[in-house]
């Protein structure tokens, strides 16, 4: 399984951010429907979300906020992008988010090549997005980087190679990243199929089992944070 392979090699992965995420500089953010603080917030307003998230970072003397894998989030109701004509709403988050100031650099965790990129510009979407292709022990997989700055997808080309530790992107502002507070959506994908510059980052609840198999927990890429957190 890909998850086992990632765990085996996690010590060799370069941090996605500098300094790396650690327990002492990262606030674990809860954006699930169980967080009662969110009930009083206007989740349709990116500025309100920004003030809430970055207020948490500031009040905890942190540098980042982190979380999101398989969270059931109410905030996706703010965009028609996540609504099905039947009335169902996609709300299960398939990747991990790291919230940090716009312009923050994103480093590649392991050698890879550019598979595809594009600006997913619909409100609530990823905005500028890069998908990288990697190989470990003969196993190919992809990593997705969403909510980037526009200049992150300018001057790159499909097939371009990067080494672990290279800066491949910067976090975008809400004006360019799909109208979200600045953050990175990071997702591991075992089967990209025919997708190009995009892949679902949120699923319906009844698709959770299928997507869990395709998109394993990215925790191996944040080992200095997750290994120090209480179980």
C-alpha positions in Angstrom: 0.0 0.0 0.0 1.1 3.6 -0.7 0.6 4.6 2.9 3.0 2.0 4.1 5.6 3.1 1.5 5.3 6.7 2.6 5.7 5.8 6.2 8.8 3.7 5.3 10.5 6.7 3.6 9.2 9.5 5.7 12.5 10.3 7.4 13.9 11.2 4.0 11.1 13.7 3.0 12.1 17.4 3.0 9.8 19.6 5.0 7.1 21.4 2.9 7.7 24.6 4.9 10.7 26.3 6.5 10.8 26.2 9.5 9.2 22.8 9.6 5.8 22.3 11.4 6.3 21.3 15.0 4.1 21.0 18.1 5.5 24.3 19.5 4.8 26.4 16.3 1.6 24.8 15.0 -2.0 25.2 16.1 -4.2 22.1 15.4 -7.2 23.6 13.7 -10.7 22.0 14.0 -13.0 22.9 11.2 -15.4 20.0 11.7 -19.1 20.4 12.3 -18.4 19.6 15.9 -16.6 22.9 16.5 -19.3 25.0 18.0 -17.3 28.2 17.5 -18.0 28.0 13.8 -21.8 28.2 14.3 -21.7 31.9 14.9 -19.4 32.7 11.9 -20.4 33.7 8.4 -18.5 31.1 6.5 -19.5 32.8 3.2 -17.1 35.6 4.1 -13.4 34.8 3.5 -12.4 37.7 5.7 -14.3 36.3 8.6 -12.7 32.9 8.1 -9.3 34.6 7.9 -9.8 36.5 11.1 -10.9 33.3 12.9 -8.1 31.1 11.7 -5.2 33.6 11.9 -6.6 34.8 15.2 -6.2 31.2 16.5 -2.6 31.2 15.2 -1.8 34.5 16.9 -3.5 33.7 20.2 -1.5 30.4 20.5 1.8 32.1 19.5 2.0 29.8 16.5 3.3 30.1 13.0 1.0 27.7 11.3 -2.4 26.1 11.6 -2.7 22.5 10.5 -5.3 19.8 10.0 -8.1 18.7 7.8 -7.6 15.1 6.7 -11.0 13.4 6.4 -12.7 16.2 8.4 -16.4 16.7 7.8 -16.5 20.4 7.2 -19.6 22.7 7.2 -17.8 25.5 5.4 -18.1 23.9 2.0 -21.7 24.9 1.9 -20.5 28.4 1.0 -19.7 27.4 -2.6 -22.0 25.9 -5.3 -19.0 23.9 -6.4 -19.6 21.4 -3.7 -23.4 21.0 -4.2 -25.1 18.2 -6.1 -28.4 18.8 -7.8 -29.9 16.2 -5.6 -29.2 18.4 -2.6 -26.1 16.5 -1.3 -23.1 18.5 -0.4 -19.5 17.4 -0.6 -18.0 18.0 2.9 -15.3 15.4 3.6 -11.8 16.9 3.2 -9.4 14.5 1.4 -6.1 16.3 2.1 -4.3 18.3 4.7 -4.3 22.1 5.1 -1.5 24.2 6.3 -2.6 27.8 7.0 0.1 30.5 6.8 0.6 34.0 5.5 0.3 34.6 1.7 3.6 34.4 0.0 4.9 31.7 2.2 7.1 29.3 0.2 6.3 25.7 -0.4 9.1 23.2 -0.8 8.9 19.9 -2.6 9.2 17.0 -0.2 10.8 14.5 -2.6 12.2 14.4 -6.2 9.4 14.8 -8.8 8.3 16.1 -12.1 5.4 18.4 -13.0 2.5 16.3 -14.1 0.1 19.2 -14.8 -1.0 22.6 -13.5 -3.8 25.1 -14.0 -5.8 27.8 -12.4 -9.0 26.3 -11.0 -10.6 29.7 -10.7 -14.2 28.9 -9.8 -15.1 30.4 -6.4 -14.4 28.0 -3.6 -12.0 25.9 -5.8 -8.2 25.5 -5.6 -7.2 28.5 -7.6 -3.7 28.0 -9.0 -2.8 24.3 -8.6 0.2 22.1 -9.3 0.2 18.3 -9.5 3.6 16.6 -9.1 4.5 13.0 -10.1 6.8 10.9 -7.9 8.2 7.4 -7.8 9.3 5.4 -4.8 10.6 1.8 -5.1 8.9 1.6 -8.5 5.6 2.9 -7.3 4.3 6.0 -9.0 2.0 8.5 -7.2 1.1 12.2 -7.2 1.0 15.1 -4.8 -1.3 18.1 -5.3 -0.6 21.6 -4.2 -3.7 23.9 -4.2 -4.5 27.6 -3.3 -1.2 28.9 -4.7 -0.2 32.3 -6.0 -0.6 33.0 -9.7 3.1 33.3 -10.2 3.5 29.8 -8.9 2.2 28.4 -12.2 4.0 30.9 -14.5 7.3 29.8 -16.0 6.9 26.1 -15.3 6.2 23.4 -17.8 4.9 19.8 -17.9 7.7 17.3 -17.4 9.9 19.8 -15.6 11.9 18.1 -12.8 12.5 19.4 -9.3 14.6 18.0 -6.5 13.5 17.5 -2.8 13.7 20.9 -1.0 13.2 23.0 -4.1 10.7 25.9 -3.7 7.9 25.1 -6.2 5.2 27.5 -5.1 4.0 30.2 -2.8 0.7 30.6 -1.0 -1.8 32.8 -2.7 -4.1 35.5 -1.4 -7.8 35.1 -1.3 -8.0 37.2 -4.5 -6.3 34.5 -6.5 -6.6 31.2 -4.5 -10.3 30.5 -4.8 -11.4 33.0 -2.2 -9.9 31.3 0.9 -7.7 32.6 3.7 -4.0 31.8 2.6 -3.2 28.1 3.0 -1.8 25.1 1.2 -4.1 22.2 0.4 -1.7 19.2 0.2 -3.0 15.9 -1.0 -1.5 12.5 -1.9 -3.1 10.6 -4.8 -2.4 7.0 -5.7 -4.5 7.0 -8.9 -4.9 10.2 -10.8 -6.5 8.5 -13.8 -7.1 11.1 -16.5 -7.2 14.2 -14.3 -5.2 17.2 -15.4 -4.3 20.1 -13.1 -7.2 19.1 -10.8 -8.5 16.3 -8.5 -11.3 16.3 -6.0 -10.2 17.6 -2.6 -13.6 17.1 -1.0 -16.0 14.1 -1.3 -19.5 13.2 -0.4 -19.8 11.2 2.8 -20.9 8.1 1.0 -17.7 8.2 -1.1 -15.3 8.3 1.9 -14.2 4.7 1.8 -13.3 4.8 -1.9 -11.4 8.0 -1.6 -9.5 6.9 1.5 -8.1 4.2 -0.6 -7.0 6.6 -3.3 -5.9 9.5 -1.1 -4.0 8.2 2.0 -3.3 10.3 5.0 -0.4 12.8 4.3 0.8 12.5 7.9 4.2 11.0 6.7 5.1 14.4 5.2 4.6 16.1 8.6 6.4 13.7 10.9 8.0 16.3 13.1 4.5 17.5 14.0 2.4 14.4 14.1 4.9 12.3 16.0 4.7 14.7 18.9 1.0 15.0 19.1 -1.0 13.0 21.6 -2.9 10.0 20.2 
